[in-house]
Amino acid sequence: MDSQALRPLMLLVLAALILVRGLRVVREPERLIVFRLGRLRRLAGPGLVWLLPWLDSGVRVNLDEVVPRWRSLAPDALLEELVRHVSRPAPPR
């Protein structure tokens, strides 16, 4: 094969590499902060996002809420909590 026939194939492989390398999938509770050369460019997501390879970088941010663990207010748990609280030694004065 001569170089004239190989050139379109190389361009096709390079274009496919750039396309695949730039794709990102951003899930529903996430967003992607896109930086281009270190400067804030945009907020993207959810869905399929394409970044320019070697120029753009993305930082994922999770928007899920963190719910604190709840304690039970059942009578036996309340009694146990009261006993634990009352049986503590008093702080020194």
C-alpha positions as CSV (number, residue, x, y, z in Angstrom):
1,M,0.0,0.0,0.0
2,D,1.2,3.4,-0.8
3,S,1.0,6.4,1.5
4,Q,-1.9,8.0,-0.5
5,A,-4.2,5.0,0.3
6,L,-3.1,4.9,3.9
7,R,-3.8,8.6,4.7
8,P,-7.6,8.4,4.7
9,L,-7.5,5.3,6.9
10,M,-5.2,7.1,9.4
11,L,-7.4,10.2,9.5
12,L,-10.5,7.9,10.1
13,V,-8.7,6.2,13.0
14,L,-7.6,9.5,14.5
15,A,-11.1,11.0,14.2
16,A,-12.6,7.9,15.9
17,L,-10.0,8.0,18.7
18,I,-10.8,11.7,19.3
19,L,-14.5,11.0,19.4
20,V,-14.3,8.1,21.8
21,R,-11.8,9.7,24.1
22,G,-13.9,12.8,24.5
23,L,-17.2,11.1,25.5
24,R,-18.4,11.1,29.1
25,V,-21.6,9.6,30.6
26,V,-22.9,11.7,33.5
27,R,-25.4,9.9,35.7
28,E,-28.7,11.5,37.0
29,P,-27.5,12.6,40.4
30,E,-24.2,14.0,39.0
31,R,-23.1,17.1,37.1
32,L,-19.8,17.6,35.3
33,I,-17.9,20.8,35.7
34,V,-16.0,21.4,32.5
35,F,-12.7,23.3,32.5
36,R,-11.0,24.3,29.3
37,L,-7.3,24.9,29.8
38,G,-7.9,25.4,33.5
39,R,-10.7,27.9,33.2
40,L,-14.4,27.2,34.0
41,R,-16.3,26.6,30.8
42,R,-19.7,25.2,31.7
43,L,-21.8,22.9,33.9
44,A,-22.9,19.8,32.0
45,G,-25.1,16.8,32.6
46,P,-26.9,14.5,33.1
47,G,-26.5,12.5,29.9
48,L,-23.9,12.1,27.3
49,V,-21.3,14.9,27.3
50,W,-18.5,15.4,24.8
51,L,-15.2,17.1,25.9
52,L,-12.4,18.2,23.6
53,P,-9.6,15.7,24.4
54,W,-6.4,17.2,25.7
55,L,-8.1,20.7,26.1
56,D,-11.1,20.0,28.4
57,S,-11.1,18.3,31.7
58,G,-14.2,17.4,33.8
59,V,-14.8,17.2,37.5
60,R,-17.7,15.1,38.7
61,V,-20.0,16.6,41.4
62,N,-22.5,14.3,43.2
63,L,-25.7,16.1,44.1
64,D,-27.1,13.3,46.3
65,E,-28.4,14.4,49.6
66,V,-26.8,12.7,52.6
67,V,-29.5,11.8,55.1
68,P,-28.3,11.4,58.7
69,R,-29.1,8.2,60.5
70,W,-32.3,8.4,62.5
71,R,-32.7,6.9,65.9
72,S,-35.8,5.0,66.8
73,L,-38.3,6.6,69.1
74,A,-39.8,3.3,70.2
75,P,-40.5,3.1,74.0
76,D,-37.8,0.5,74.7
77,A,-35.2,2.5,72.8
78,L,-36.2,5.7,74.6
79,L,-35.9,3.9,78.0
80,E,-32.5,2.6,77.1
81,E,-31.3,6.1,76.1
82,L,-32.6,7.5,79.4
83,V,-30.9,4.8,81.4
84,R,-27.6,5.4,79.5
85,H,-27.9,9.2,80.1
86,V,-28.8,8.9,83.8
87,S,-26.1,6.3,84.6
88,R,-23.3,8.6,83.4
89,P,-21.1,9.9,86.1
90,A,-21.4,13.6,86.8
91,P,-18.6,15.8,85.5
92,P,-16.2,17.1,88.1
93,R,-16.7,20.6,89.4
